[in-house]
Amino acid sequence: MFGIEIGLTGALLGMFFLCILLVCFFEFVNGFHDTANAVATVIYTRSLKPVHAVIWSGLMNLLGVLASSYLFGMAVATKISSILPMDTVLNRSTHEAIAMVLAVLFGSIIWNLGTWYFGIPCSSSHTMIGSLLGAGIVYAALPENSGKVGVNWNEAIKIGNSLLVSPLFGFSMAIILMFILKRLIEDKLVFKEPEPDHTPPFYIRIILICTCTLVSFFHGSNDGQKGIGLILIVLIAFLPTQFAISPNLDHLALSRRLQLVEEKLVAASAENYELEAIMCNKAANAGTFATFLAGMDRNNVKDVMRVRRQIGIIAKDLSILVNEPNAFSNKEDLKLVKSTIGELKEYTTYIPFWTILAISFSLGIGTMIGWKRIVITIGEKIGKRHMTFAEGATAELIASSTIGLASGLGLPVSTTHVLSSGVAGAMVATKGIKNLQAGTVKNIVLAWVLTLPATILLSGGLYMLFRLFV
């Protein structure tokens, strides 16, 4: 089924399908939250009817996820899937990995549903990251795991910084863009609130529909990948020999390739006194890995997880040398090393096409069902008056460009907080800080600040519970 040879039976098989359904449900709930933000302005300003808006947004999300594999290489998905050190967990027990996955999924869904119920634009991204951290931190804190790493902190810190900076960036850029629009646009209708039961002029509708399209597309390119990253974690936990490394990996061919790289590095080190020690060390690492690859067992979980871990290490080693301007005097050798880096990365970023479709449809269906609560919050409750056409277009233009830039850099960001901060910035640019509703802004900020610690505790507690029964 879907290119998977499921060698699971009984309870494990049931939990596998449960986890896949939970990821899809998480993205379904994500549609309540994040994709609803994409259609908030176009529905609230009556540029499109709700049914048309959510169907269009769902289609653009689908295209965004599909296009991201070609435009951005699924970098966000692979970063999400690398936060938990599954190789370490699986070396200890498959059941530990499954308990961890269940804790992450249930923790994310519980918090997302709770904040949606109260109409708070909480970030699904913060929720997911907090849940991943919670399970990983508790795993590392267990007495039997003393000295083991439960979280890939390098990736977690990068992701945390992007989640922290992006709303501030959106708020600031929205203020700047609103000031520019006020100087350039003479038609004052653009800066008025929508009239009840009246559709806006045609050109305003086109602008708002275009900005909605951009937000939806780039939301799919970023948030859709987060769901794919979660599915990858599930697949690696349950079926590591099939999905920890790409089924396209020819380990014997890669072994020969790395032996050639080792030879080239040794030869290059003889011509480079300053980097000789470093290059010889990296060459030795590549040679050792090549030897292991030649005799690896593709059906052995420990072998496969070691290959996954070593691929990341070797790719990093070679990248360090490639970035040294004087490392290679022979351009062909440099070309060989660069192509090897690209090939290595492909082997740990395998994403089945069915996961893209499953996440895309889950997002779209969620949007169509639960959009209304968040739309009202975005349109009416952030500012003390209703949102104007210019404010809506500004917020969505800033949100789409920020999310698109983040996807290009392979960084997860929160559509909810970027768009909410964009609306707040646009309203501040219009009538100052007093134009914001303190109560709603306070709730949004509290959700932003509390989501990480709350989901860390929730997921960590659930992991402790699930490991007793799984």
N, C-alpha and C positions, 0 to 999 in steps of 0.2 A: 504494500500500500504506500503510495506517494514516494516510491523508491526506497522504502524502509524495510529491512528484513528484521521483523520484530521477533527477537528470541526471548520474549518475556511471557510469563504465564501467571495465572492466578492473581494474587493481590498486587504484584508488581505491574502487571499489565493494566489492571484497573487504575492504579495510581498514575501510570504514564498517561493514559487518556484523560484522567482527571486534571493533571497538570497542564496538558495542552489546552483543555477547555477553560481552565482558570486563566491562562495567559490571554486567550481570546476574550474572556469576560472582562479582564483588566482593561484591554483595549476598548471593549464595548463601553465600559464605565469612563474610560479616557475620552470617548466621544461625547459623553455628557459634559465633561469639563472643557477639554481643550479645543475640540473641533467646534463646539458651540461658540467659543470665542471668535472663531473665524467668521461665523455667520451673524454675529451679534449686531454689528453696525448695519449690514445690508438688510436685515430683518427689521431692526428697530427704526430705521429711516424709511421703511416701506419701499425700498428700491426693488426688492423681490418678495414674493409671497413665501412664507415659511417653508412650504413643501418644496417649492422650486429651489430655494436657497440651500436647503439641507441635502437635496439630491445632487445639486451641482457641486457643493462642497465635498460630499462623499466621493464623487467621481474624481475631483481634483486631488483628494487625498490618495486615492488609488493610484493615480498617475504619478503623484509625488513619490510614493514608496517605490513604484516600479522604476521611475527615472533615477532615483537616488543610487541604485546599484550601478548605473552607468556614469552618472555625474559625480558622485562622491565616493563610490566604492564601498558602501556599507560600513564606513569607518565608525559611525556612531554605534551601530549594532555590535561591532567587535569590541569596542571600548566597554560597553555595558556588560558583555559576556565575560570580559577579562577582570572585572572587579573582584569576583570571588575566585580564589585559587583552586579551581576544581581538581587540578592534578594532585594537590596535597590532600584534599578531602577524599577523593576516590582511592588514593593509595591506602587510606585507612579503612573506609567502608562505603559501599554503594548506598547503604541505608542512611548514613550520615548525610550524604549528598542529597538524597531524596527528602529527608526531613528539613534540610536547609532550603530547598526549592519550595516546598509547601509553605514554610514560614514566610518566605519572601512574598509569595503570591497572595496568601491570605492576608498578610499584614497590609500590603498595598491596596487590595480591594476593600478591606474594611475601612481604612482611612479615606479612600477616595469616595466611597458611597456616603460616609458620614458627612463629609464637607459638601458634597453635592446636595444632600438632603436639606442642608441649611442654606443653600444658595451661595456658598463662599467659593470664589474662584481660586481654589487650592491647586497647587501644581502637581500633576501626575508624575512629573520628572523628579521633584523633590521626594515624593512619596516612594517611588521606586528605588532611588538611591539610598534613602534612609532605611528601607527594608533590607536592601542588600548589605548595607553596613551593619545593621543590627544582627543579622544571622552570622555574618563573618566575624564580628567582634566577639560574640558569645562563643563561637566555635574555638577561636584562638584562646579564650579565657578558661576553657575547660582544663582541669588538672592533667588529663591524659594527653592534651595537646600542647603542653608546655614547650615553648620555643618555636612553635609552628606559626606561620603567618596565616591569618584569617581573612585579610583584606589586601588587595593590591593598592597600597596607599598612593603610589605615584599616579595611577589613573584616577583614583577617587578624589585626590586633591585637585587635579586638573578639571575634573567634572564639577567639583564643588565651586571652584573659582568662576567657571563659566555660568553656573546657576546664580551665583552671587552678583556678578558684574552685569549680566544681560539686562535685568530690570532697571538698574541705574542708568545704563546706556540708553535704554528705550525711553525713559522719563526725560533725560537731557535732550536727546535728539528730537523728541516730539515738540519740546518747547522751541527749539531752534527752527524746526520746519514750520511751525505755526507762525512764528515771526516773519519768516521768509514769505509765506503765503499771503499774509496780511499786506506786505509791501508790494507784491506782484499782482494779486487778483483784485480787480475793481468791482466785480459783481458781489454785492453784499449778501445776496441770497445764500451764498455758500456758507456764510458764517451764522446763519439762522437755524433755529431748531426746526425739526420736521413738524408740519401741521397735522393734527389728528385727521385720519381718514383721507389724507391727500398724498398722492405719490409725488416725489420730487421731479424737477425738470429732467428731460431725457439725458442731458450731458452729465448731470450729477449722478444719475442712476448708473450710467456707464462707468464713471470713475469709481464709484463704490463697489460695483460688481467686479471690476478689474482688481481692486485691492483685496476684496474677499477671495477672489480666485488665487491671488498670489499667496495670501496667508494660508489658504487650504492646501495649496501645492507644497509650499515649504514646510507646513506642519507635517504633511505626509512624509517628506524627505527626512525629517528629524525625529518626530515622535513615533512615526511608524517603525523606524529602525530600533527604537527602544523596545517595542514589543517583540521584534524579531530577535533582539539580543536576549530577551527573556526565554524565548523558545529555544534558542541555541543552548542556554544554560540547562534547560529541561532535557534536551536531546543528549547533551554531553553527560548529564547525570545518569540517565537511564540507559543510553546506548553509546558509551564512550568509544568503542572500537569502530563505530560507523561514523561518528560526527566530531570527535575531538580533533581529528585531522581529516582533510579532504579525501573522499574515496578516489579522487583522481591522482593521488600521490603514488608515484612509482618510486618506492624507497630505494630500489637498486640503482635506478638512473640518478636519483638525487645523491646517492652515496658517491657515484662516479664523478658527479658534478662538483661535489665538495672536495674530493681528492684533488681535482684539477685546480680548484680555488686555493687549496693548501699549497700546491706546488708554485702557483703564481705569487702567493704572498711571501713564501720563503725566498723566491728569486728576487722579488721587489725589495725585501728587507736587506739584502746584500748590497743594494745600491743606495740605501737610505740609513745612514748611521744614526740620525736623531730618532727615527721611529723603529729601529731594528728590533729592539726588545718587545715592543708592543705588537709589531707585525708577526713576529715569531710566536708570540703567545696566542694571538688570534688564529694563526695558521694551525697551531697544535690543537686548539679547541675544535676547529673545523675538521681536522683529521680524525680526532677521537670520535666525533659525532658521525663521521662518514663510516667508520668501522662499525659503530653500533647499528647504524641504519642497515648495513649489509646483512646483519644477522637478526634483525628484529622480527618479532612475531606479530602480525597485524591483528591477531585474535586475542592477544594478551593485553589486558587493560593497563598494566603497569608500563609495558613497553610503549604503548600508544601515548599514554599521558607523558612519559619521559620525552618522546619525540616532540610532542606539542610544546612542552616547556623549553626544550633545547632549540627548537626552531626559532622561538622568540629571542633566545640568548644569542644565537649565531647571527641572526638578522641584525640585532643591535650592535654586535661586535663589528660586523662588516660595514654598517652605516657609519660608525665612528671613523673607520679608515677612509671611507669614501669622502667624508667631509674634511679630511686633512688635505690641504691643497698640494702638498708635495709627496704624498704617499705613493703615487703611481706615475712613473715616467712613461710607461707604455699605455697608450690610450685603449688598446684592445683588452689589456688586463683590467683596466678600470671599467670598461663596458661589460666584461664578463662578471665582475663582482656586483655591479649595479643590477644586472639582469637576474643574478642569483638572489639578491635581496628581494626583488619583486616576486620571484618564484616562491621563495620561502614564505612570504606573507600570504600568498594565495592559498597555501596549504592549511592555514589555520583560520581562514575566513570563509570557509565553505558555507553557503546559505541555500538550502533547498528552495526552489521557486514556490512551492505550495505554502511555505511559511509567509511569504510576501503577500500572497492572495488572502490567506486567512486573516492576517493582521489588517489588511486594507478593508476588507468587508466588515470586520468587527468594528473598526473605527467609524465607518460610514453608517452602519445600522445604529450604533450608539448615538450618533449625532441626531438621527431622525427621531429618536424617542425622547431624549432627555434634555434638549437644548434650551427650553423655555426659562428655567430658573436662572441660568447663567446669563442669558441674553438680557433679562430684566435688570440684573445686578450691574452688568457692563453699561447698559444704556441709560439707566435712570438713577442708580444709587451711588455711583462713584462721585459725581458732581452734585451740587445743590440744585441744578436745573438739568433739563434733558440735553443729551449730546447733540451738537450741531453736525451738519454735513462735513464741514472742514475738519472738525475734531475726529470724526469717525474715520475719514480717509487718511488723515495724518497718522492716527494710531495704527491702522492696518498697514500702511506703507512702511512705517518704521518697524513694525513687528515682522513683516515678511522679509525685509532686507536683513534684519538682525538674525532671524532664524536661518535664512539662506546662507549667510556668511558663516554661521556656526556649523551648519551641515558641511560646508566646504572645508572647514577646519577639523571636522570630525568630532565636534563638541556637542553634547546634549544641552539644550536650553529649555526653559519653560515657556511654552506659548502663552499660558495663562498669565504669568507675571509680566512677560514682555508686553502683551497687549494691554493689560490692566494698567501698567505703569505708563504706557503710551497714551491711553485715554486720560489718565491723571495729569500727565505732562501737558497735553493739549489744552485741558481745562485750566490749568495753572497759567498757561501762556495767554489765555483769553481774559481772565479776570482775577488772576493771582491765587495765592494759596487758600484764600477764604472761599474760593469757588468749590472746594472739595467737601464732601460730606464726611465729617470726622469719624462717625460711627462705622461706616462701610470701609473706609480706608484703614481704620484700626483693625477691623476683622480680617482684611486681606493681609495686612502686615503681620498680624498675629499668626495667621495660617502659614505665612511664609517662614516666620521665625520658629514656630512650634512644630512644623511638619517633620523636619529632620529628627529632632530628639524624640518626638512622639512615635514615629515609625521605627526608629532604632529600638526603642523599648518594646514596642508591640511585636515587631518581628523577632527580636531576641527572645522574648517570653514565649512566643509561639514555637520557636525552634526548640527551646528546652522542653516544651510540652510534646511536640511531635516526635522527638527522638526517643521518647519513652514507649511509643507505640509502633513506630515504623520499623 
